[in-house]
Amino acid sequence: MIHWLDEVDSTHRYLMEGLKNGTLCAPMGLGTDKQCAGIGSRGNEWIGGNGNLFFSFCVEEKHLPKDLPLASISIYFSALVKEILHERGSKVWLKWPNDFYIGEQKIGGIISTKIAQVIVCSFGLNIRTKPDNFGQLDISIEPYEIARLFLKRVEEKNSWKNVFSKYKIEFTLNKKFSFHLDGKLVSLADAVLCDDGSLELENKKVYSLR
């Protein structure tokens, strides 16, 4: 089931609060036409105009593939979204661990949170408008359609092994980028992608955890 609102401060915050106070329950999806105070990674805001995608959903852990490593769940969900967009002609790719890119510009991202046995995941995509220094999706598709197709893909419970095998193929695109680790920017040039979605980097294993 998908609930769609005209406007909300944050679909992620709205869904989290609903789960905590018992007014909402998994599984469900929540989207909005306009988001004014969305939550991004590292405490940043994700705000965009009408026509972009602002969507959150929740699912019980027991309804996910048994081989899915929870520490890499954002990678799994991102890869499902990317598959949907690729099938419609987009050249979107995934920057580890949770960002959507077209070429060298970020067009969106995913964050995930766990409450007891429920996973809450939220993502945003610039479809029709974009802030300065960001990109936008290279195909025409309605936000609700992406959300609908995504939830259908989640219900199919495609294995982590199958989804990750496709993700690994394009990981080399990450090599000229960096990501934030413990408050500092770290290059992905020498990173090695492990089968559980983590990275071997600077002699330690790093998980996405967001």
C-alpha positions, 0 to 999 in steps of 0.5 A: 500500500502506498500513501501519497501526500501533497506536502510533508516536511520529511517522508522519512520522519513522518513514517518513523514517527508513525511507526513509533506511535503505532499509527502506521505499520509495515509494510507500507510506502509513503510518498509526497509531491513536495518535501520541505525538510527531507533528511539526507546522509550525514545530517544533511537536508534533501529538498526538491521541487514538485515532480521529484521523487520523495519516498519512504517505505517500511518492511519487516526484516523477515520479509527480506531475502535471507541472504541479505546483509543488513549492513548493506541494505541501502546498497540492495534497495539502491540497486533495485531502483537502478534496475527499474530505471535502467530497464527504461533507458536511464544511464544512472549508476550507483556510487558506494554506498547509497548515491544515484549518479548520472555521469559525475553528478549526484541525482539522489540517494537512499538512507535506511534505518532499523526500528526493532524488526522493521527496516525503514528506507527513504530515497529521493531523486531529482526527476524534473528539477535540481539544485545547483551542482546536482544532476537530474534523471535522464528519462521521463517517469512519474515519481509514483510509478517508480515507487510502485515498481520499486515496492513490487520489486521488493516483494519479489525478494530477489536474492542479495547474491543476484542483485549484488552480482550486477552491482559489482560489475559497475563498481569501477565507476567509483574509483575516481570518487571519494566518500565520507568516513569518520568525518573525513573524505576518503578516496575510493581509488584503492577500495576493494568491494567485498561480497557482503557489500563492505569495502576493504579500505586503508587496512580495515573493513567499512560498511555503509550503515546508512 
